[in-house]
Amino acid sequence: MSIVDIVIIALVALFIMLGVWRGVRRSALGFGAFLVAAIIAFFLAKPVTEALLGAEGIRGFVLGNDGWSLYLWIKKGFATFGEGEVIPSEYLTEHFFKPILDKVINNFSGYTAQFTPEDGLAVYCAFLMFSSIVGVAVFIVARLLLCIPTMILKSYIYGKQTSTSRVFGGIVGAVRGFVMSIVLTVIITTMGGLTFVGGFSKVEKEYEQSVIAKTVYTWSYGIRNSMYLPDAEMFARLVDKSGLTVDSGEAPPDQSLYGDRLEIYIYLNNLNYITGTPYSYDDVTGNLTFDDTDCTKIDPSAYEGTGIDAALRAIIAYNEQAATSIGQGSLDDKDSGTLLRYKEALWEGSPSVYTILIQQSLLTNAQNYVSKIAELKKTVNADNIDNYNHQLELLHATIVTELNAIKSLYGELATVFGPLTFDIPEVVVLTLDPPVEG
């Protein structure tokens, strides 16, 4: 039993006691006022929130793209997903993110290089969370306004409470406590995307690990997903109000790549450089930029005679062909999870092609291997040849391990770009020069 279970039980018990004390008529009256205020808040929260976004100050607080805003805070939080413990659970992914993505985000056609589906999700969640705050405010106002008629009606309810009245008052109280737990949980479900915040993450885990509360949690998500989520038309209006889709008029090359697809395109091209990252993304214009100042491209010819040159040529050709195919739409039908795996395999993961090929690095080990071969050839003789060949075998084994690791990482991309194929080079073996005949 989790803490949330205890809270729900305590809430129901509290209202049962209040119901027994007040009797059925007063309990029913109080419950009715609560229910009316909750229904008013539930159905007015979204339109009131949308109307409030017409005020520049509130719009900047919720959807602003400068300084601090709810949108930027959530967007930054989403960027941490996958790091450490900041990973949405399967339950949260299924009940919070999937309905939003399937019903609205993935069906929106107004994305640009500057406003990606990831940005759209942050906008949607910012509105959803702010609307829950507005909903609570509307509830408080509605409940205060209902106090007057409630007090008038209560003045006509008098007399000693009978045992029957108290029993039914307790039943009404139990229902009220349970309904209140659902209302509070519906509010919490609108905050589901805040799993990157420690406090919210703990609350979600408590719900998911609970006995009673998990059922309430699932019901609340059902209510929220079927009745409360902003629809596609409202989302389009929100995006329009935010001003985030204003484009510079200059789209990046390769069919206006943006977001994860553009990052993968950049990673593939930059993997062909031993120093520097000439391909980059301009955050201001939303365009792909190229500047190869102080950048050095990988030169396979530097490893001629070792077999490593053929492997590097295969990697370079693969990167170029894959990048070209992205511009032709090869990744257009891939979901965000698949694109994330590609990004991790190429650059962002540990290990990744970048860390093995450039950073740690295979190229450095290959250069040491080439230099060692040239150095040992100058002094090889019958006494030291076995020792020299053993040194080369050790260097070669490290390189082979790294080449195999790179092949495996490129295997993540094989379903789209095909497999990366190259022969693992044989170790270079030093031999003694044949004697010169007189």
C-alpha positions as CSV (number, residue, x, y, z in Angstrom):
1,M,0.0,0.0,0.0
2,S,1.4,3.4,-1.0
3,I,1.2,6.8,0.6
4,V,-1.5,7.8,-2.0
5,D,-3.6,4.8,-0.9
6,I,-3.4,6.1,2.7
7,V,-4.3,9.6,1.6
8,I,-7.4,8.4,-0.3
9,I,-8.6,6.2,2.6
10,A,-8.0,9.1,5.0
11,L,-10.0,11.5,2.7
12,V,-12.9,9.1,2.4
13,A,-12.9,8.4,6.2
14,L,-12.9,12.1,7.0
15,F,-15.9,12.7,4.8
16,I,-17.7,9.7,6.2
17,M,-17.3,11.2,9.7
18,L,-18.4,14.6,8.5
19,G,-21.4,13.0,6.8
20,V,-22.4,11.1,10.0
21,W,-22.1,14.3,12.0
22,R,-24.0,16.5,9.5
23,G,-26.7,14.0,8.5
24,V,-27.8,13.1,5.0
25,R,-29.5,16.4,4.0
26,R,-26.6,18.7,4.9
27,S,-24.1,16.2,3.5
28,A,-26.0,15.9,0.2
29,L,-26.2,19.7,0.0
30,G,-22.5,20.2,0.5
31,F,-21.7,17.4,-1.9
32,G,-24.0,18.9,-4.5
33,A,-22.4,22.3,-4.2
34,F,-18.9,20.7,-4.6
35,L,-20.0,18.7,-7.6
36,V,-21.6,21.7,-9.4
37,A,-18.4,23.8,-8.8
38,A,-16.2,20.9,-10.0
39,I,-18.3,20.4,-13.2
40,I,-18.2,24.2,-13.9
41,A,-14.4,24.2,-13.5
42,F,-13.9,21.1,-15.6
43,F,-15.8,22.5,-18.6
44,L,-14.7,26.2,-18.3
45,A,-11.0,25.6,-17.6
46,K,-9.9,25.3,-21.3
47,P,-11.9,28.1,-22.8
48,V,-11.1,30.5,-19.9
49,T,-7.4,29.6,-20.3
50,E,-7.5,30.2,-24.0
51,A,-9.1,33.5,-23.5
52,L,-6.5,34.5,-20.9
53,L,-3.8,33.8,-23.4
54,G,-5.0,36.8,-25.3
55,A,-3.3,38.9,-22.6
56,E,0.3,39.5,-23.6
57,G,1.7,39.0,-20.0
58,I,-0.1,35.7,-19.5
59,R,0.8,34.4,-23.0
60,G,4.4,35.2,-22.3
61,F,4.3,33.4,-19.0
62,V,2.7,30.3,-20.6
63,L,4.1,30.2,-24.2
64,G,6.9,32.8,-24.3
65,N,10.1,32.0,-26.1
66,D,12.3,34.5,-24.2
67,G,13.4,34.5,-20.6
68,W,11.4,32.1,-18.5
69,S,8.1,30.6,-19.5
70,L,6.2,27.4,-18.7
71,Y,6.7,26.3,-22.3
72,L,10.5,26.7,-22.2
73,W,10.7,25.1,-18.8
74,I,8.8,22.0,-19.9
75,K,10.8,21.9,-23.2
76,K,14.1,22.0,-21.3
77,G,12.8,19.3,-19.0
78,F,11.7,17.0,-21.9
79,A,15.3,17.3,-23.2
80,T,16.5,15.5,-20.1
81,F,14.4,12.4,-20.7
82,G,16.6,9.4,-20.8
83,E,19.2,10.9,-18.5
84,G,19.7,9.1,-15.2
85,E,16.3,8.5,-13.6
86,V,14.5,11.0,-15.7
87,I,12.7,8.3,-17.8
88,P,8.9,8.3,-18.1
89,S,7.5,5.0,-17.0
90,E,5.7,2.7,-19.5
91,Y,2.4,3.5,-17.7
92,L,2.9,7.3,-18.0
93,T,4.0,6.9,-21.7
94,E,0.9,4.9,-22.5
95,H,-1.6,7.1,-20.6
96,F,-0.1,10.6,-20.7
97,F,2.1,11.0,-23.8
98,K,0.6,8.5,-26.3
99,P,-3.0,10.0,-26.4
100,I,-1.6,13.5,-26.9
101,L,0.8,12.4,-29.6
102,D,-1.7,10.2,-31.4
103,K,-4.7,12.5,-31.3
104,V,-3.0,15.9,-31.9
105,I,0.7,16.4,-32.1
106,N,1.5,13.9,-34.8
107,N,-1.5,15.1,-36.9
108,F,-0.5,18.8,-36.9
109,S,0.8,20.0,-40.3
110,G,2.2,23.3,-39.4
111,Y,5.7,22.3,-38.2
112,T,8.7,24.3,-39.5
113,A,12.4,24.1,-39.1
114,Q,12.0,26.3,-36.0
115,F,8.9,24.6,-34.6
116,T,9.2,20.9,-34.4
117,P,6.9,18.2,-33.0
118,E,8.9,18.2,-29.8
119,D,8.2,21.9,-29.5
120,G,4.5,21.2,-30.2
121,L,4.4,18.7,-27.3
122,A,5.9,21.3,-25.0
123,V,3.3,23.9,-26.0
124,Y,0.5,21.4,-25.6
125,C,1.7,20.4,-22.1
126,A,2.2,24.0,-21.0
127,F,-1.4,24.8,-22.0
128,L,-2.7,21.6,-20.3
129,M,-0.9,22.3,-17.1
130,F,-1.8,26.0,-16.9
131,S,-5.4,25.1,-17.7
132,S,-5.5,22.9,-14.6
133,I,-4.3,25.9,-12.5
134,V,-7.0,28.0,-14.0
135,G,-9.5,25.2,-13.4
136,V,-8.7,25.2,-9.7
137,A,-9.2,29.0,-9.6
138,V,-12.5,28.7,-11.4
139,F,-13.6,26.0,-8.9
140,I,-12.7,28.2,-6.0
141,V,-14.7,31.1,-7.4
142,A,-17.7,28.9,-8.3
143,R,-17.7,27.3,-4.8
144,L,-17.6,30.7,-3.1
145,L,-20.5,31.9,-5.3
146,L,-22.5,28.8,-4.3
147,C,-21.9,29.4,-0.6
148,I,-24.8,31.9,-0.5
149,P,-27.5,29.6,-1.9
150,T,-26.0,26.7,0.1
151,M,-26.2,28.7,3.4
152,I,-29.8,29.7,2.7
153,L,-30.8,26.2,2.0
154,K,-29.0,24.9,5.1
155,S,-31.0,27.4,7.2
156,Y,-34.1,25.4,6.4
157,I,-32.5,22.1,7.4
158,Y,-32.9,21.8,11.1
159,G,-33.9,19.3,13.7
160,K,-32.2,16.4,15.5
161,Q,-30.3,14.0,13.3
162,T,-31.8,10.5,13.3
163,S,-29.6,7.4,13.1
164,T,-30.9,6.7,9.6
165,S,-29.9,10.3,8.5
166,R,-26.5,9.8,10.0
167,V,-26.0,6.4,8.2
168,F,-27.0,7.8,4.9
169,G,-25.0,11.0,5.6
170,G,-21.9,8.7,6.1
171,I,-22.7,7.1,2.7
172,V,-22.9,10.5,1.0
173,G,-19.7,11.5,2.7
174,A,-17.9,8.3,1.4
175,V,-19.0,9.1,-2.1
176,R,-17.9,12.7,-1.8
177,G,-14.5,11.7,-0.5
178,F,-14.1,9.2,-3.3
179,V,-15.2,11.7,-6.0
180,M,-12.9,14.3,-4.5
181,S,-10.0,11.9,-4.8
182,I,-10.8,11.4,-8.5
183,V,-11.0,15.2,-9.0
184,L,-7.6,15.7,-7.4
185,T,-6.2,12.9,-9.4
186,V,-7.5,14.3,-12.7
187,I,-5.6,17.5,-11.8
188,I,-2.5,15.5,-11.2
189,T,-2.9,13.7,-14.5
190,T,-2.6,17.1,-16.3
191,M,0.9,17.3,-14.7
192,G,2.0,13.9,-16.0
193,G,4.6,15.4,-18.3
194,L,6.5,16.9,-15.3
195,T,8.1,13.5,-14.5
196,F,11.5,15.3,-14.9
197,V,10.7,17.2,-11.6
198,G,11.6,15.0,-8.6
199,G,8.5,15.8,-6.6
200,F,6.0,14.9,-9.4
201,S,8.0,11.9,-10.3
202,K,7.7,10.5,-6.8
203,V,3.9,11.2,-6.8
204,E,3.5,9.3,-10.1
205,K,5.5,6.4,-8.7
206,E,3.3,6.3,-5.6
207,Y,0.2,6.1,-7.8
208,E,1.7,3.4,-10.1
209,Q,2.8,1.3,-7.1
210,S,-0.5,1.7,-5.2
211,V,-3.3,-0.8,-4.7
212,I,-6.4,1.4,-4.5
213,A,-5.0,4.7,-6.0
214,K,-3.8,3.1,-9.3
215,T,-7.4,2.3,-10.2
216,V,-8.4,5.9,-9.4
217,Y,-5.3,7.0,-11.5
218,T,-6.4,4.9,-14.5
219,W,-10.0,6.2,-14.3
220,S,-8.8,9.8,-14.0
221,Y,-6.6,9.4,-17.1
222,G,-9.6,7.9,-18.9
223,I,-11.7,11.0,-17.9
224,R,-8.9,13.4,-18.9
225,N,-8.1,11.7,-22.2
226,S,-11.7,11.4,-23.4
227,M,-13.1,14.7,-22.1
228,Y,-10.5,17.2,-21.1
229,L,-7.7,17.2,-23.7
230,P,-7.5,20.2,-26.0
231,D,-8.5,19.1,-29.6
232,A,-6.5,19.6,-32.8
233,E,-8.3,22.9,-33.6
234,M,-7.6,24.4,-30.2
235,F,-3.9,23.2,-30.5
236,A,-3.7,25.0,-33.9
237,R,-5.0,28.2,-32.3
238,L,-2.5,27.9,-29.5
239,V,0.4,27.5,-31.9
240,D,-0.8,30.5,-33.8
241,K,-1.1,32.6,-30.7
242,S,2.4,31.5,-29.5
243,G,4.1,32.9,-32.6
244,L,6.6,30.0,-32.5
245,T,6.0,28.9,-36.1
246,V,7.1,32.2,-37.7
247,D,9.7,31.0,-40.3
248,S,12.7,33.0,-41.5
249,G,11.6,32.2,-45.1
250,E,14.9,30.3,-45.7
251,A,14.4,26.6,-45.2
252,P,17.3,24.3,-44.6
253,P,18.4,22.2,-47.5
254,D,17.4,18.6,-48.1
255,Q,13.6,19.0,-48.0
256,S,13.5,21.3,-45.0
257,L,14.9,18.9,-42.4
258,Y,14.3,19.8,-38.8
259,G,14.4,18.4,-35.3
260,D,15.8,14.8,-34.9
261,R,16.0,14.2,-38.6
262,L,18.2,17.3,-39.1
263,E,20.4,16.3,-36.1
264,I,20.9,12.8,-37.6
265,Y,21.8,14.4,-41.0
266,I,24.4,16.6,-39.2
267,Y,25.8,13.7,-37.2
268,L,26.3,11.5,-40.3
269,N,28.2,14.3,-42.2
270,N,30.3,15.3,-39.2
271,L,31.4,11.7,-38.6
272,N,33.5,12.0,-41.8
273,Y,35.8,14.6,-40.1
274,I,38.7,13.7,-37.8
275,T,38.7,17.3,-36.3
276,G,35.9,19.8,-36.1
277,T,32.2,19.7,-36.8
278,P,31.6,21.7,-39.9
279,Y,27.8,20.9,-40.1
280,S,25.7,22.6,-37.5
281,Y,22.2,23.9,-36.8
282,D,21.6,27.7,-36.5
283,D,19.2,28.1,-33.5
284,V,18.2,31.6,-34.7
285,T,17.4,31.0,-38.4
286,G,16.5,27.3,-38.0
287,N,18.9,26.5,-41.0
288,L,21.6,24.0,-41.6
289,T,25.0,25.8,-41.7
290,F,28.4,24.6,-43.0
291,D,31.8,26.0,-41.9
292,D,34.9,23.8,-42.4
293,T,37.4,26.3,-41.0
294,D,39.9,24.3,-38.8
295,C,38.1,21.1,-39.8
296,T,40.0,18.1,-41.2
297,K,38.3,15.3,-43.2
298,I,39.2,11.7,-42.6
299,D,41.8,10.6,-45.1
300,P,41.7,6.8,-45.6
301,S,44.9,6.9,-47.7
302,A,46.9,7.6,-44.5
303,Y,46.2,4.0,-43.6
304,E,47.2,2.4,-46.9
305,G,48.6,-1.1,-46.6
306,T,46.9,-2.0,-43.3
307,G,43.3,-2.8,-44.6
308,I,42.0,-0.1,-42.3
309,D,41.8,2.3,-45.2
310,A,39.1,0.1,-46.9
311,A,37.0,0.0,-43.7
312,L,37.2,3.8,-43.4
313,R,36.2,4.3,-47.0
314,A,33.2,2.1,-46.4
315,I,32.2,4.1,-43.3
316,I,32.6,7.5,-45.1
317,A,30.6,6.2,-48.1
318,Y,27.8,4.9,-45.8
319,N,27.6,8.2,-44.0
320,E,27.3,10.2,-47.3
321,Q,24.7,7.9,-48.8
322,A,22.6,7.8,-45.6
323,A,22.7,11.6,-45.3
324,T,21.5,11.9,-48.9
325,S,18.7,9.5,-48.3
326,I,17.5,11.5,-45.3
327,G,17.1,14.5,-47.6
328,Q,15.0,12.2,-49.8
329,G,12.6,11.4,-47.0
330,S,13.9,8.1,-45.7
331,L,13.3,9.0,-42.1
332,D,9.9,10.8,-42.6
333,D,7.8,7.9,-41.2
334,K,10.0,7.1,-38.2
335,D,8.7,7.8,-34.7
336,S,10.6,9.8,-32.1
337,G,11.8,6.7,-30.3
338,T,13.4,5.2,-33.4
339,L,15.1,8.6,-34.2
340,L,16.4,8.8,-30.7
341,R,18.0,5.3,-31.1
342,Y,19.7,6.5,-34.3
343,K,21.0,9.6,-32.6
344,E,22.4,7.6,-29.7
345,A,24.1,5.1,-32.0
346,L,25.7,7.8,-34.1
347,W,26.7,10.5,-31.6
348,E,24.8,10.8,-28.3
349,G,25.1,7.4,-26.7
350,S,27.8,5.8,-24.7
351,P,29.3,4.2,-26.7
352,S,28.5,5.7,-30.0
353,V,30.2,5.8,-33.4
354,Y,31.5,9.3,-32.5
355,T,33.1,8.2,-29.3
356,I,34.7,5.1,-30.8
357,L,35.8,6.6,-34.2
358,I,36.7,10.1,-33.2
359,Q,36.8,10.8,-29.5
360,Q,38.6,7.8,-27.9
361,S,39.6,6.9,-30.7
362,L,39.9,4.3,-33.5
363,L,41.6,6.8,-35.7
364,T,44.3,7.5,-33.1
365,N,44.9,3.8,-32.6
366,A,45.0,3.3,-36.4
367,Q,47.6,6.1,-36.7
368,N,49.7,4.5,-33.9
369,Y,49.4,1.2,-35.7
370,V,50.7,2.7,-39.0
371,S,53.5,4.5,-37.2
372,K,54.5,1.4,-35.3
373,I,54.7,-0.6,-38.5
374,A,57.0,1.9,-40.1
375,E,59.1,2.2,-37.0
376,L,59.6,-1.6,-36.4
377,K,60.3,-2.2,-40.1
378,K,63.5,-0.2,-39.7
379,T,65.0,-2.3,-37.0
380,V,63.5,-5.8,-37.5
381,N,65.8,-8.7,-37.4
382,A,65.7,-12.4,-36.6
383,D,66.1,-11.8,-32.9
384,N,63.3,-9.4,-32.4
385,I,60.8,-10.2,-35.1
386,D,58.5,-12.3,-32.9
387,N,58.4,-9.6,-30.3
388,Y,57.6,-6.9,-32.9
389,N,54.8,-9.0,-34.4
390,H,53.3,-9.5,-31.0
391,Q,53.2,-5.8,-30.4
392,L,51.4,-5.3,-33.8
393,E,49.0,-8.1,-32.9
394,L,48.0,-6.2,-29.6
395,L,47.4,-2.9,-31.5
396,H,45.5,-4.7,-34.2
397,A,43.3,-6.5,-31.7
398,T,42.2,-3.2,-30.2
399,I,41.4,-1.8,-33.7
400,V,39.4,-4.9,-34.6
401,T,37.4,-4.6,-31.4
402,E,36.6,-1.0,-32.2
403,L,35.7,-1.7,-35.9
404,N,33.3,-4.5,-34.8
405,A,31.7,-2.1,-32.2
406,I,31.2,0.5,-34.9
407,K,29.6,-2.2,-37.2
408,S,27.3,-3.1,-34.4
409,L,26.2,0.5,-33.8
410,Y,25.5,1.1,-37.5
411,G,23.3,-2.0,-37.2
412,E,20.7,0.2,-35.5
413,L,20.3,2.1,-38.8
414,A,20.3,-1.0,-41.0
415,T,16.5,-1.2,-41.4
416,V,16.5,2.2,-43.1
417,F,20.0,2.6,-44.7
418,G,21.0,-1.0,-45.1
419,P,23.9,-2.7,-43.4
420,L,27.4,-1.3,-43.2
421,T,29.7,-3.8,-44.8
422,F,33.5,-4.0,-44.8
423,D,36.1,-6.7,-44.3
424,I,37.9,-6.7,-41.0
425,P,41.6,-6.2,-41.9
426,E,44.2,-8.8,-41.3
427,V,47.1,-8.0,-39.0
428,V,50.2,-6.8,-40.7
429,V,53.0,-9.4,-40.2
430,L,56.7,-8.3,-40.4
431,T,59.0,-10.6,-42.3
432,L,62.7,-10.6,-42.8
433,D,64.0,-9.4,-46.2
434,P,65.4,-12.3,-48.2
435,P,69.1,-12.4,-48.4
436,V,70.7,-10.7,-51.4
437,E,72.4,-13.2,-53.7
438,G,76.0,-12.4,-54.7
